[in-house]
Amino acid sequence: MANDLFGSAVSPAGDVNNDGIPDYLVGAAEDGAVFQEREGYARVFSGADGSQIRQHDGENVTERYGTALTRVGDTNPGVDDNDDYAVGAHFWSPPGGTLRGKVYLYSGANGSLRWSKAGAADEDELGYSLDGGYDVNGDGIPDVIAGAPRSDFAASSGGYAVVLSGADGTQLYRKDGAVGNGRLGLAVCMLGNVNPGADSRADFAIGSMSTGVQVYSGFDGSQLYSITGVASTDLYGSALARIEDVTGDGIPELVVGAPQANFLFPGSGYVDVRNGATGALVYRKQGAVVGDNFGTRVACAGDYDADGFEDYMVAAIPTDGITASFVQIFSGPTGTLLTTISGPLDDRLGEAIACVGDTDNDGKIEFLLGADTASPTGFHSGKAVLYESPNQIQTGCVGGSSNFCASNPNSTGFVANLVLAGSTSVAANNVVLVCNRLPLNQPGVYFYGDGTLETPFGNGIRCVGGVNVKRIGPVNTGPIGLAAIQFNLQTITDPHVQVTPDSTWYFQFWYRDPNGGGVNFSNGLRVDFCD
């Protein structure tokens, strides 16, 4: 219907109907017309054929039910095997109260309400943001995190976020923002375990409007680290997403959006990929044009380019009235732009973005984009579009890579970390070497060989040797301390260093480090190639 704003939110739902295929959620705020707002709704769709499984409606008009959605997982194991999901209504108001907000968790098996949680005070707007799918309290059941960015409890519009038990909605943690108009809880993200050496619990991140991002331990609620953007007006942390490890340390990373959508100090927007363990910057992607609001939304994109690493999406929603919104997908390890999807000028494509998974069992990842002001069935009725990645994830070629022989820390305080960001298939010829945690703007050279060493050299350890050794490069570490190179196997003419199926080669990166002893090496990387 007109003014539904269908596509205000989108999310994977997990396997709701237990058919082995991932399903998805689409929300509609129903608030596109002043004085004609409705309650809002959320629909669950089958990933297999796109048919509607069910619809949930809000309780009262103007509550913006369905503007936040998340997959949670099976919160009642032993009762059924279906994934459950949560819906937010951040304008929900109880009798005599105002805008407290509410979170609802539903059974995937039959759509029944399992529990709900309302905001603690008027104008909290609990349910503005949602995420789930990871076990914080160690009971084996995935939990939910919800943001309430307008809470006045600790400061005027300081905001807060709560972690809720997936089993029954009990509050596990509450984190309050102490800065006026900081709006903590504007975005939330379940990270999984980012400190596996300390505990086995899932950790979580909370974003804000002006105070950056805080990451907390799921084990005891202590703060693990905090990160901020370039300026407090950047809206740094207003969008958050988790992606799987792209730095080679086995720990998931955090993607942070900073759209710089500020009336007085506008910018083009930017997105950071942050190391999940420490918060250290892996790299930054800068928007191209002032006013694009690049980074308004961020989300994982699955393995879009089929290189074995997870990628991510960034939405840009310009507000100048003359530029169409667009969504870009970037390589997780390197930040290389993989594709751009643009919508019509008035559609606001990318207002919501989500990775759904492989819904048709063809080995390709599907992702969902919401365009809430599109008008396919009436003015601003809205729509959501399911796209498929172009590349099939490689499953027949069994190769692999692993690190060996750690070198010494450099002037950054870290050991330079080398990983394979590409396929081990010789036929695919998509070998990308990525090394981060490097000193800035320094020259370096990749090299590989058929044997290993562990010999001190300069301020590091040379790990690669053997009878046959060859250089690749050179490569400069650039302004973010990262060196990446595509290793074209088809250009190798020397048969002694030819990479063939079922061969094993060892790689390393040598680089200059004037503030750390002169020269150093990365760790070693073993790659077992396949067909």
C-alpha positions in Angstrom: 0.0 0.0 0.0 1.0 3.6 -0.4 3.2 5.0 2.4 4.0 1.5 3.8 7.8 2.1 3.4 8.1 -1.7 2.9 11.9 -2.4 3.0 12.5 0.0 6.0 14.4 -3.0 7.5 15.6 -6.3 6.1 17.4 -9.2 7.8 18.3 -12.8 7.4 15.8 -15.0 9.4 17.8 -18.2 9.5 15.9 -21.3 8.6 12.4 -20.5 10.0 10.4 -23.2 8.3 13.1 -25.9 8.8 13.4 -26.8 5.1 17.2 -26.4 5.0 17.1 -23.1 3.1 17.7 -19.7 4.8 14.7 -17.4 4.9 14.5 -13.6 5.4 12.6 -10.8 7.0 11.3 -7.5 5.6 9.8 -4.7 7.7 7.5 -1.8 6.8 7.3 1.2 9.1 3.9 2.3 7.7 4.7 5.9 8.6 5.2 7.5 5.2 2.3 10.0 5.5 1.9 12.5 8.2 -1.3 12.0 10.4 -1.9 8.7 8.5 0.7 6.5 10.2 -0.2 2.9 10.9 1.3 0.4 13.3 3.9 -1.2 11.0 4.5 -4.8 10.1 7.1 -7.4 9.5 6.9 -10.3 7.0 8.8 -13.5 6.9 9.6 -14.9 3.5 10.7 -18.3 2.3 14.2 -18.2 0.9 13.4 -21.2 -1.3 10.6 -19.5 -3.4 10.0 -16.0 -2.0 6.5 -16.9 -0.7 5.3 -15.2 2.4 5.4 -17.5 5.5 3.7 -15.1 7.8 3.1 -11.5 8.8 3.3 -9.8 12.3 1.7 -6.5 12.9 2.4 -3.9 15.6 0.1 -3.3 18.5 -0.8 0.4 18.0 -0.6 3.1 15.3 2.6 5.2 15.0 4.8 2.7 16.8 7.1 2.0 13.8 6.9 -1.8 14.3 9.3 -3.6 11.9 12.0 -0.9 11.6 14.5 -3.2 13.2 14.8 -7.0 12.6 17.2 -9.7 13.4 17.7 -13.4 13.1 18.3 -14.9 16.6 18.6 -18.7 16.1 16.9 -21.5 17.9 16.0 -20.2 21.4 14.1 -23.2 22.5 16.2 -26.3 21.5 14.5 -29.5 22.3 11.1 -28.0 21.5 11.8 -27.5 17.8 14.7 -27.0 15.4 13.5 -23.8 13.8 15.3 -20.5 14.0 13.6 -17.7 15.9 13.7 -14.0 15.1 13.1 -10.6 16.8 11.3 -7.4 15.7 11.7 -3.9 17.1 9.1 -1.2 17.5 11.0 1.8 18.9 8.0 4.1 19.0 5.8 1.7 21.0 4.0 3.4 23.9 2.2 1.8 26.8 -1.1 3.3 28.2 -0.1 6.6 29.8 3.5 6.3 28.5 5.4 7.7 25.5 7.8 6.1 23.1 9.3 3.5 25.4 9.9 1.1 22.6 9.6 -2.7 22.6 11.4 -5.8 21.3 9.4 -8.9 20.4 10.9 -12.4 19.9 8.9 -14.9 17.9 9.0 -18.7 17.3 10.2 -19.6 13.9 8.1 -22.8 14.1 4.7 -21.2 14.4 5.1 -17.4 14.7 3.9 -17.3 18.3 5.3 -14.6 20.6 7.9 -16.2 22.9 8.7 -13.0 24.9 8.8 -9.2 24.7 10.8 -6.5 26.4 9.7 -2.9 26.8 11.8 0.2 27.3 12.4 1.1 31.0 11.3 4.7 30.7 9.4 7.1 28.4 11.3 8.1 25.2 13.9 5.3 25.5 13.0 4.0 22.0 14.1 0.5 22.8 14.3 -1.6 19.7 15.7 1.2 17.4 18.5 -1.3 16.7 18.7 -5.1 17.0 21.1 -7.9 16.5 21.3 -11.5 17.7 22.5 -15.0 16.9 25.4 -15.4 19.5 25.4 -16.9 23.0 26.5 -14.2 25.5 25.7 -15.9 28.9 27.0 -19.4 28.1 23.7 -21.2 28.3 23.9 -22.6 24.8 21.1 -20.4 23.5 21.6 -17.4 21.3 20.8 -14.0 22.8 19.6 -10.6 21.6 21.1 -7.0 21.9 18.8 -4.0 21.5 19.5 -0.3 21.4 17.6 2.6 23.0 19.4 5.7 21.8 17.0 8.3 23.2 17.2 7.3 26.9 17.7 10.2 29.4 18.7 7.9 32.2 22.4 8.8 32.5 22.4 11.9 30.3 19.9 13.7 28.0 19.5 11.4 25.0 22.6 9.5 26.2 21.0 6.3 25.2 21.7 2.7 26.2 21.8 -0.9 25.0 20.7 -4.1 26.7 21.7 -7.7 26.1 18.7 -9.9 26.6 18.6 -13.7 27.1 17.3 -15.4 24.0 15.6 -18.0 26.3 13.3 -15.7 28.2 14.2 -12.0 27.6 15.9 -11.6 30.9 18.3 -8.6 30.9 21.9 -9.8 31.0 23.7 -6.5 30.6 22.8 -2.8 30.3 25.3 -0.2 29.1 24.3 3.5 29.5 25.6 6.4 27.5 26.9 9.2 29.8 27.3 11.9 27.2 24.4 14.2 26.3 23.0 13.6 22.9 25.6 10.8 22.4 22.7 8.4 21.6 24.5 5.2 22.5 22.5 2.3 21.0 22.0 3.9 17.7 23.6 0.7 16.3 24.4 -2.7 18.0 26.3 -5.7 16.8 26.9 -9.2 18.2 30.5 -9.9 17.4 31.0 -13.5 18.5 34.1 -14.2 20.7 36.8 -11.7 20.0 39.0 -12.7 23.0 39.1 -16.6 22.8 42.1 -16.7 25.0 40.2 -15.3 27.9 36.7 -17.0 27.7 34.3 -18.7 25.3 31.5 -16.1 25.4 30.2 -14.0 22.6 31.2 -10.3 22.9 29.2 -7.3 21.6 29.6 -3.8 20.2 27.5 -0.7 20.7 27.6 2.3 18.4 26.4 5.9 18.9 25.9 9.2 17.2 28.8 11.1 18.7 30.8 9.0 21.1 32.1 6.2 18.8 31.9 2.5 19.4 32.3 0.5 22.6 33.1 -3.2 22.6 32.2 -5.3 25.7 33.0 -8.7 27.0 30.1 -11.2 27.1 31.8 -13.0 30.0 31.6 -10.2 32.6 30.4 -7.1 30.7 33.7 -5.3 31.0 34.8 -2.9 28.3 37.4 -4.5 26.0 38.1 -1.4 23.9 36.5 1.7 22.4 37.1 3.4 19.0 36.3 6.8 17.7 36.2 8.4 14.3 37.9 11.5 12.9 35.4 13.9 14.4 32.5 13.7 16.8 30.2 14.9 14.1 31.0 12.0 11.8 28.2 9.8 13.2 31.0 7.2 13.7 29.3 4.0 14.8 25.8 4.8 13.6 26.1 1.6 11.5 27.9 -1.6 12.6 28.4 -5.1 11.1 30.4 -8.2 11.8 32.3 -10.1 9.2 34.4 -13.2 9.5 38.1 -13.0 10.0 40.0 -11.3 7.2 43.3 -10.6 9.0 44.3 -14.2 9.6 44.1 -14.1 13.5 41.0 -16.3 13.5 38.9 -13.6 15.1 35.9 -11.8 13.4 36.3 -8.2 12.4 34.0 -5.2 13.0 32.8 -2.9 10.2 32.0 0.7 11.3 30.0 3.2 9.2 30.5 7.0 9.6 28.2 8.7 7.0 29.2 12.3 8.1 25.6 13.3 7.5 26.0 16.5 9.4 24.2 19.7 8.3 26.9 22.1 9.4 30.0 19.8 8.8 29.0 17.4 6.0 31.5 15.0 4.5 31.5 12.2 2.0 31.3 9.5 4.7 33.7 6.7 5.4 33.8 3.1 6.6 36.4 1.4 8.8 37.3 -2.3 8.9 38.5 -2.8 12.5 40.4 -5.8 13.9 37.8 -7.5 16.1 40.4 -8.5 18.8 41.9 -5.1 19.4 39.9 -2.4 17.5 43.0 -1.6 15.5 42.3 -0.1 12.0 42.7 -2.7 9.3 41.9 -0.1 6.5 39.4 2.7 5.7 37.2 3.2 2.7 36.4 6.9 2.0 33.3 8.1 0.2 33.8 9.9 -3.1 31.5 12.9 -2.9 30.5 15.2 -0.1 26.8 14.6 0.8 26.8 11.0 -0.4 26.4 9.8 3.2 28.6 6.8 2.4 28.4 4.4 5.4 24.8 5.0 6.3 24.4 1.2 6.4 26.9 -1.6 6.5 26.4 -5.3 6.4 28.2 -8.5 5.6 28.0 -9.7 2.0 29.1 -13.3 2.4 31.9 -14.5 0.2 30.8 -12.4 -2.8 33.9 -13.0 -4.9 34.4 -16.6 -3.8 38.0 -16.0 -2.6 37.4 -17.8 0.8 37.0 -14.6 2.8 33.8 -12.7 3.8 33.1 -9.4 2.1 30.8 -6.5 3.1 28.3 -4.0 1.8 28.1 -0.3 2.3 25.0 1.9 1.5 25.2 5.5 0.6 21.9 7.5 0.9 22.4 11.0 -0.5 19.9 13.6 0.6 20.6 16.3 -2.0 17.5 15.3 -4.1 19.6 14.9 -7.3 21.8 11.8 -6.5 20.4 8.3 -6.4 21.3 6.1 -3.5 23.7 3.1 -4.1 25.2 0.1 -2.5 28.8 -1.0 -2.9 30.3 -4.4 -2.1 34.0 -4.5 -1.1 36.5 -7.3 -0.6 36.9 -8.1 3.1 40.6 -8.6 3.1 41.7 -5.9 0.7 38.9 -3.3 0.4 38.8 -3.7 -3.4 35.5 -2.5 -4.9 33.7 -5.6 -6.2 30.4 -4.1 -7.5 28.1 -1.1 -7.3 24.3 -1.3 -7.4 22.4 1.9 -7.9 18.7 2.5 -7.6 16.3 5.0 -9.2 16.5 8.5 -7.7 13.5 8.3 -5.5 13.8 4.7 -4.3 16.3 5.1 -1.5 17.8 1.7 -2.4 20.0 0.6 0.5 18.0 2.0 3.3 18.3 -1.5 4.6 20.8 -4.2 3.6 21.5 -7.8 4.6 23.2 -10.9 3.6 20.7 -13.8 3.5 22.8 -16.8 2.4 22.5 -19.4 -0.4 18.8 -19.7 -0.9 18.8 -21.8 -4.0 21.7 -24.2 -3.3 23.8 -23.1 -6.3 26.8 -22.2 -4.3 26.2 -18.4 -4.7 25.3 -16.0 -1.9 22.1 -14.0 -2.0 21.7 -10.5 -0.4 18.7 -8.3 0.2 18.4 -4.6 -0.3 15.5 -2.5 0.9 14.2 0.5 -1.1 11.5 1.9 1.3 10.5 4.9 -0.8 10.1 3.0 -4.1 6.6 3.2 -5.5 5.7 -0.2 -7.1 2.2 -0.5 -5.7 1.5 3.1 -4.6 3.5 6.2 -3.5 6.3 5.1 -1.2 4.9 1.6 -0.9 8.5 0.3 -0.8 10.1 -2.8 -2.0 12.9 -5.3 -1.1 15.1 -6.9 -3.8 17.0 -10.1 -3.5 20.3 -10.2 -5.5 22.7 -13.1 -6.2 26.5 -12.9 -6.2 28.0 -13.8 -9.6 30.6 -16.2 -8.3 30.1 -19.8 -7.1 31.9 -20.6 -3.9 34.7 -23.1 -4.7 33.9 -26.5 -3.1 35.7 -29.0 -5.4 39.2 -27.9 -5.0 40.7 -28.9 -1.6 43.7 -26.7 -0.8 44.5 -24.6 2.1 46.7 -22.0 3.8 48.2 -21.6 7.3 50.7 -19.4 9.1 54.0 -20.6 10.5 57.2 -19.1 11.9 56.2 -15.9 13.6 58.6 -13.0 13.1 59.4 -10.2 15.6 57.2 -7.2 16.3 57.9 -4.1 14.3 57.6 -0.4 15.2 53.8 -0.6 15.3 54.1 -3.0 18.2 52.7 -6.0 16.1 54.1 -8.8 14.1 53.2 -8.1 10.4 50.4 -10.5 9.6 50.4 -12.2 6.1 47.3 -14.0 4.9 46.0 -15.5 1.7 42.9 -13.5 0.5 42.1 -15.6 -2.6 41.6 -19.1 -3.9 44.1 -21.9 -3.7 42.9 -23.2 -7.0 45.6 -23.0 -9.8 42.8 -22.9 -12.4 41.1 -20.0 -10.7 44.3 -18.0 -10.7 43.1 -15.7 -7.9 45.9 -15.7 -5.4 45.9 -12.5 -3.4 48.5 -11.9 -0.7 47.6 -9.4 2.0 49.9 -8.2 4.8 48.8 -5.7 7.5 50.1 -4.4 10.8 52.9 -2.7 8.9 54.7 0.6 9.3 53.2 3.3 7.0 54.5 4.2 3.6 57.4 1.8 3.5 58.7 -0.4 0.5 58.6 -4.1 0.7 58.9 -7.3 -1.4 56.9 -10.5 -1.4 58.9 -13.7 -2.0 58.1 -17.4 -2.0 60.1 -20.6 -1.9 59.8 -24.4 -1.7 61.3 -24.7 1.8 61.4 -23.1 5.3 63.9 -21.5 7.5 63.9 -19.8 10.9 66.9 -17.5 10.6 67.3 -14.0 12.2 67.7 -11.3 9.6 67.6 -7.6 10.4 65.0 -7.1 13.1 63.0 -10.1 12.1 63.0 -13.8 11.2 63.3 -15.1 7.7 61.0 -18.0 7.4 61.1 -18.9 3.7 64.0 -20.7 2.0 64.6 -23.8 0.0 66.3 -24.6 -3.2 64.0 -22.4 -5.3 63.1 -18.9 -4.2 61.5 -16.1 -6.2 60.6 -12.5 -5.5 57.1 -11.0 -6.2 56.6 -7.2 -6.1 57.7 -4.7 -4.9 54.8 -3.3 -2.9 54.5 -0.2 -0.7 52.7 -0.4 2.6 50.8 2.9 1.9 49.0 5.2 4.3 47.3 2.5 6.3 50.1 0.0 6.7 48.8 -2.7 4.3 50.5 -4.4 1.4 48.4 -6.4 -1.1 49.3 -8.0 -4.4 47.6 -10.2 -6.9 50.0 -13.1 -7.7 49.3 -14.1 -11.3 50.3 -17.7 -11.6 50.1 -17.6 -15.4 53.1 -15.2 -15.7 55.6 -17.6 -14.1 58.0 -18.8 -16.8 60.7 -20.4 -14.7 59.7 -24.1 -14.2 61.6 -24.3 -11.0 59.2 -22.0 -9.3 56.1 -23.0 -11.2 53.0 -23.3 -9.0 51.1 -26.4 -9.9 48.2 -28.4 -8.5 49.1 -30.4 -5.4 52.3 -28.3 -4.8 53.1 -26.5 -1.6 54.9 -23.1 -1.4 55.9 -20.8 1.4 55.4 -17.0 1.3 56.7 -14.1 3.3 56.8 -10.3 3.1 60.1 -8.3 3.6 59.8 -4.6 4.4 61.7 -1.6 5.6 61.0 -0.3 9.1 63.3 2.7 9.9 61.9 3.1 13.4 62.2 -0.5 14.2 65.6 -1.8 13.4 65.8 -1.1 9.7 64.2 -4.1 8.1 61.7 -6.8 9.2 59.6 -9.7 7.9 56.0 -10.8 8.2 55.1 -14.2 9.6 55.3 -17.1 7.1 52.4 -18.4 5.1 52.1 -21.9 3.8 49.8 -22.4 0.8 48.8 -25.9 -0.4 47.6 -25.5 -4.0 44.9 -27.6 -5.7 43.4 -28.0 -9.2 
